[in-house]
Amino acid sequence: MSEDKTKKTIASDDNPLGELPEGDKQGMFSMMVVLLGFTFFTSTMFAGGQIGAHYKFFPDLMYVIVIGNLLLGLYVAALGYIAQRTGYNSVVLSRYSFGDKGSKLVDLLFAFTQIGWYAWGTATIAMVFVKMMNLNPAWTIPLMIIFGYGFSLTSYIGYKGIAMLSNIAVPAMALLIFWSFGIGFKDIGGFAGFAKTPEVPMTFTAALTLVFGTFVSGGTQSTNWTRFAKTPKVAIVASIVAFFLGNGLMVLTGAFGGYVYNQPDVVEVLLLQGLQIPAIIMLFLNIWTTQDNTIYSVSVAGCNFFRTEKRRLMNFLGCTVATLLAIAGMYNWLIPFVVLMSTIIPPIGGVIMADYYIKQKRKLPKLAEVEMKSFNYTGLIAYAIGALLAYASPGVAPINGIVASFIAFPIIDKIFSSIGKPQENLVLSEATLSDAALSSEK
């Protein structure tokens, strides 16, 4: 294969294992709509509905939504800054903090959780579509196959395909949501209707866990898109807008339905309001804009695991496995799956942030200039501590995991250095790099 053709193939696959050329960088609008499309998701609304049924709407409910999503937005923005400055996504960044072979653990965790998420979304839309259209239940599995592969088409194209869909879907969904808000406001009797107090309240910790935890796994992998940002400002602002305002709107939408109609499912709310066609459109766009981002994450993790640039092949294999899981009954495992994700994924973000901001002091050497350790035990142990505390400690599990791994990383790193076993990657000299380049030419 010629050098030009190789470069073209890598570019068309979004260069998952390296930096992006400047020509692929995106501005504020593109970055915002892609990330908003990612955060506009049914399960987030469902989580909001659980809260809305147990909280006084104002100020209690609004306080939880603002605090939870602000923390989420700041976390994603911190990762987004790293992705933009380095040009790398989370799986490539994990090579620095977990080691060349150790990073494969991150690949497996990301791929496992996102395949499960894609399977749930595929099963959900097929089952709800059969119900809404009064189809024979025998259509469920064929529709899972159609939606399973169909939703992966935009991610197969890459960032440009995802952006193309989001440019249409995000404004359409926002319009439908505000239309529904207007009807709901009228149905509850105006502002006076928001004074009711729920009979069975929910604790603040439980509510904050739902708000922050439902999408923190996706936020940890948002680097797949923020690395496309033209400037650090674009990455930070777009991350906060999407995960504070966008995700906050999804939680609020679900909470509104739970509060007004005692129904957390936004599609069911639209049906109760007599908006059947808008309900179908909302369901379709809502799931598709998250599904394509989700399977894109799987493809990137697969590329890092197998050390291949063939992201589109990984995209196809990922959606095949996810579709099979959907057929096998993934729909029934949403709650335990969300709990698992909020335990095992966030500590990865804590490790990556500690490595970049504390150890590397925001000066990460390029991938080609580094000979990675096979296993970076500082990162692996810090991750294990974060995941264990997220699982076992009281409070908000994902926040506990992020904070614990972030604090543990520099402490463990100093311990290893003090006993003469520093967990350092070898930065190659210019002479070594020149020799390597000459060898590759031969």
N, C-alpha and C positions, 0 to 999 in steps of 0.2 A: 504493500500500500504506500502511495506517495506521501511525502510530508504534508503537503497542502490538504490532501484528502483526510489524513489523520487529524489535522487541526480542525477541519470542518466537522468531522464526526464528533470530536470531543466537545466543540462549541455547541452543536445541536443537542447534546446530552447535558448541557449546563455545567460541564466540567466539575463533576461532583467531588473529585479528589484533589482539586487544586484551587488556585486563585482564579478570579474572574477577570477577563480582559475589560478595560475601561469602557469599551463599546457596549458591553452588556449591562452596565450599571443603570439603575432606574431612579426616576425622580419621586417627589413626595406623593403625587396623586396615584401613580401606579403602585407604589409600596403600600399606601393606605388601603386601596380597594382590595388588594390581594390578602392583606392581613385581616381586614374586616370580613372578607368572604370566608376566611378560615374560622373566625370567632363566631360568625352567625351560624349557630348549630342548635338542633332540637334538644339534645340532652342538657345543654346549659339552661334552656328555657324550662325544661322539666325540673331541674334542680331549683331554679327560681320559684317554680310553682310550689314545691315542697315548703319553701320558706314563707311564701305569701300566705299560705293557709294557716300559719302559726304565729304571725307577727302583726302588730298594729302597723298600718301602712306608713304613717308619718308620726314621729320622726324615726321610729325604731327600725323599720324595714329599710328605709333609705340610708340610715347610718351604716347598717351591715353591708349593703350593696356598695356604698362609696368606699368604705375601709377595705373590704375584700378585693375589689377590683383595682383600687389604687396600688395596693401591695403587689398584685399580680402584674399590673402595668409597669411598675418600677423594676420588678424582677426581669421581665422580658426585655425592657429597655437596656438593662445592664448587660444582658447577653447579646442584644442587638448591636450595641456599641462594639463589642469584641468581634462579632461576625463581620461588621463593616470594615473595621480597621485592619483585620487580618485577611479578609476575603474567604475565610473558611467557615464551614458549617460545624455543628456540634460533634459529629462523628470524627471529623478530621482533627478538631481541637482536642478531642479526647485522646488522641495519640500522644500529645504532649504531656497530659496529666495522668494517663493510665498506662502508657507504654504502647509500643507497636502491636504487640499481641494482646496486651491487657485491654486495649480499646475494643477488641472484638466482643468483650462482655457488654459494652455499651451498645454496639451494633445489634446484638441479640436482644437486649432489653428494649431498644427502640423498635426494632422490627416486630417483636412479639406483641408489644402493646398496641402499635399502630395497625398491625394486621387484625388484631382483635377488634379495634375500634371500627375499622373498615367493614369487617364482617357484621358487626352490630348495625351499622348504618345501612348496609345492603339488605339485611333481613328486615329491618324496620320499614323501609320504604316499600318493599315488596308486600309485606303483610298489611300495612295500612292502605296501600293502593288497592289491593284485592277487596278490602272491607269497604272503602269509600266508593268503589265502582261496582259493588255488588257482583263481583266475579266469582266463578267457581273456585273453591280453595285449591283445586288442582293446578291453578295458574301460579301459585306461590313460588314454587321452585324454579319454573322457567323464568319468572320475573326476576328472581334473585340472580340468575345467570346473566340475564340481559342488563340489569342495573349494575351487577358486579363488574362486568367488563365495560359497560357504557360510561360509567362515572370515571373510569381511568383514562379516557381518551384525552382529556385536557392535560392531565399530568404526564401522559405519554409525550405530548408535544413539548412540555417543559414549562418554565416560568411564563413564557409568552401565552401559552394556552390557558394557564390558570388565570392570568391577568385579563385575557379576553373575556372569559366567562364572568369573572368578578365585576368587570366594568358594567355588565348588564344586570347581573343578579343582585348586587348590593343595593343600588338605588330602588330596584323593584321590591325587594324585601322590606326596605325601610319604609316605603310608601304603604305597603300592606300592613305593617305593624302600626303605623300612626293612624291609619284608617280604622283598624281594630280598636285602638285606644279610644278613638272618638266615640265609637258605638258603646264600648264598655263604660265610658264615663257617663254616658246618657243612661245606660241600663242601671247603674248603681245609684242614680239620683244626684249626680253632681258631687261637689266637695263634701257635702254632708254624709254621703255614703262611706267616706274613708275614715270615719270616726269609730267604726266598730272594732272591738277588741276580741281576738281569737280566744276560744275556750281552752285550747291546749297549746300553751306557748312552747317555743323551742329555745334552747340555751343559745347564748351569743356564740360560744365556741363551736357548737354544732352547725349553726348557720354560717359562720365564717369559713368553716371547713368546706361546706358545700360550695360557697361562692368562689373561694380561692382554689380548692382542690379539683373541681370538675374539669378545668381546662389548663391546669398547671403543667400537665404532661405535654400538651400541644405547645404551650409557651416555651418549654425547655427546648423544643425542636424548631422554634420559629427562626432560628439562625439559618435554616435552609433558604429563607427568603430575604431576611435582613442583610445578608451578605451581598445582595444585589443593590443595596442602597448606594446612591451616589456619594453621600456625605454622612458623617456620624450623626449630624442633626436630623437628616431624613430617617435614619434607622431608629433613633430615639423617639422622635415625635410620632412617627407612624406606629411604633410599638405601643406607646402610651395611648394614642387615639384608639387603636384596635382593641387592646386588652383592658383599658380602663373604661373608655366610653362605649366601644362596640360590644365587648363582653358584658359590660354593665347593662347595656340596653337589652341584651338577651336575658339576663337574670331578671331585670325589671319587667320585661314582657311576660315571662313565665310567672313571676310573682303577682303581676296584675291579674292574670287569668285565674290563678289560685285564690286570690283575694276576692275578686268580683264574682266568679262563677264556680269557685271551689273545684277548678279543673286546671291542672298544671300543664296539660298538653296544648300548645298553641294551635295545632291543627284542629283539635276538638273544640277549642274556643271559637275559631273561625266558623266551624260548622254550626255551633250553637247560635252564632250571630247571623246565620243564613248566608254565609259567604263560601259556598261549596267550591266554586271554580278558583277563587283566590286561595282557598285552603290547599287545593291540589298544587297550584303554582308555588305557594310558600313551601310546602313539603319538599317538592322536587328541587327547587333552587337552594333551599336551606341545607339539605343533605349533600347535594352535589358539590357545592362550594367548599365544604369541609372534606368530603370524600377525596377529591382530587389532591388536596394538600396532604391528606393523611397517607395516601398510597405513594405520593412523591417522597415523603419521609422514609417510607419502607424501602423505596428504590435506592435512596442515597445511603441508607444503612447497609443495604445489600452490597452496594459498590465498595464501601469501605471494608466490609467483612471479607469479600472475595478479591479485593484489590483489582477491581475492573472498572473501566470507564463506561461500560455498557449499561447505563442507567435505564434505558428503555426496556432492555431484556429483564432487568430486576423489577421494573414496573409491572410487566406482564406476569412474571412469576408470582409477585406479591399479591396481585389481585386474584390470581387463580387460587392460591392458598386461602385467601380471605373469603372468596365465594364458597369454597368447600366448607369452611367453618360456618358461614351463614346458613347453608343448607343443613349442617349438623346441629343447629339449635343455639347459636351464639346470642340470639335475641333475649334469652332468659337469664343471661349472666351480666347484665349491665351494672347493677349496684356493686356486687363483689369485684367486678372488673375495674370500676372507677376507684374503689378503695385500694386495690392493688396498685394501680397506676400512680395514685397520689402518694404511695409509700416508696416505690422503687425507682421512680424517674426523677423527682425533684433533686435528690442529693447529687445527681450527676451535674446539674447546673451549678450547685454549690462548689463542687470540686473544680469545674472549669473556671468559674469566677475567681476562686482563691488562687489558682495557678497563674492566671493572667494578671490580676490586679495586685496581688501581694508578692508572689515569687518572681514573676517575669517583669513586674513593674511596668506593665503595658507596652513592653518591647519584646514581641514574640519573633524569634528568627524564622525565616521562611522554611517551608517543609524541605525544600531541596538542599538547604544548608545544614540540616540536622541529621545526625545518626541517632535514632530513637533507642531508648532502652526497650528490651522486650517487654518487661513488666515494671511499671512504676509503682512500687509498693506504697508510696505516700498517698497517691490518688486512690488506689484500691482499698487501703485500710480506711481512709477518710470517708470514702463512699459507703463502706460497710457500716461504719459508725453512724453515719447519717441515716441510712436505711433502717438500721436497728432502732434508733431513737424515734424515727417517724412511725414505726410500727408499734413500739412499746410505750412511749411516753404520752402523758395526757396533753391536752391542748390541740392546736391545729397541726395535724400530722405533716403535711407537706412543708409548712414553714419550719417546723422543728427539724425536718430532714435537711433542708437547704442551709439553715443557720449552723447546724451541728457539723455538717461536712465542710462548710466554709471555714469554721473556726478550727476544726481538727486538722485540716490540711497543713497550715504553716507550722503547727505544733509538732506533728508527726515528721514533717520534713526536717525540722531542726534536730529531732531525736536521732534520725538516721544519719545526719551529718556529724553529730557529736560522737557517734560510735564508729565513725570511719566508713560508713556505707551511704554516701550521698546519692540521692535519687535524681541524678542530673542527666539530661540528654547531652550528647556530644555535639557541640557546634563546630562544624568543619572549617578549617582555615581556607583561605583563598587558593593556596597551593594545592591542597587536597581536592578542592572543587575543580580546579583546572585539570588535574591528573584524571579525575573521574570523567570529565567531559571528553578528554582525549581518548580514554579507553572506550567510551561508548561510540565514538566516531569510528574507531577501528573495528 
